[in-house]
Amino acid sequence: MTKRKPIKKAVFPVAGLGTRFLPATKVVPKEMLPIVDRPLIQYAVDEAREAGIEQMIFVTGRGKTAIIDHFDIAFELEATLREREKALAILEPTHAVPGHIIAVRQQVPLGLGHAIWCARAIVGDEPFAIFLPDELMIGSPGCMKQMVDAYDDVGGNLISVLEVPREDVSSYGVIDPGAALPGFDGRLTEVKGLIEKPPIEQAPSNKIISGRYILQPEVMRTLENQEKGAGGEIQLTDAMARMIGTQPFHAVTFAGRRFDCGSKLGFVEATLALALEREDMGTDVRAMAQRLLRE
Ligand code: UTP
């Protein structure tokens, strides 16, 4: 039985400059780059819908309108497909309930924490989810569905984590894990602290924050006066760290695969992995990859 009010709103910060993907991202938003034939943002929105989330709040910047257009109706395209008797079902996931796609602007990319804060008026006074769309989470059920199930039990603030080799921790937000909670196969733990991009020797664990969050609205007030942190940016991790001790804070280890599509290597890996698994092309892709490796 559901114990808590369901999470209905999600924030998708998509105002970053995507400098690691230049020149591709000079005009095209990073979140519109496709993994096989679906843009990254579509995977994130589908994951949110699976978790029961209804309102999608995009924090955009200049040049990011393609993301909003993607979830609009393309009348000409649909009419042409209909005329040519082509199936329209492929566009179904791009359709949205009127009023459920909301865009707010982050005029200057001051950091992830600042981007989330830009959505404060729309989020209002209820717990909400956050998705970083360049982190592609593939699981069954999806990452956010796993999280809302855990949230139903523990409430408060909940983040998704993954274990990485210790030498990689300095590129990520890292948790200081407390006791594991009963149930959830030991995947649910208390969080005692958070640190953004620590030097390896100062990292409290090898569990990294992995692009999915359920946070209480108080984080907006914490972000309001958050100082700049790592990289000179207003960091969400720093604001969350300040909330520990004032509110329950837990982490759930995602049972599934994560691809860091903000990096070129992760993007290529995701493309290959998902193409290999596709029923319509997996066999051909495997043969192609084997041929390329032989050459
Ligand atoms: P990244 O650290 O991946 O930055 O941001 P980026 O600008 O997207 O990409 P690079 O590093 O320059 O290649 C993580 C997430 O936070 C958003 C990004 O859009 C991405 O989803 N973000 C970051 C903002 O919305 N605003 C910011 O000021 C910074």
Boltz pocket constraint, residues with backbone or C-beta under 6 A from the ligand:
constraints:
  - pocket:
      binder: B
      contacts: [[A, 13], [A, 14], [A, 15], [A, 16], [A, 17], [A, 18], [A, 19], [A, 20], [A, 21], [A, 30], [A, 59], [A, 106], [A, 108], [A, 109], [A, 110], [A, 111], [A, 112], [A, 114], [A, 115], [A, 131], [A, 132], [A, 133], [A, 134], [A, 262]]
      max_distance: 6.0
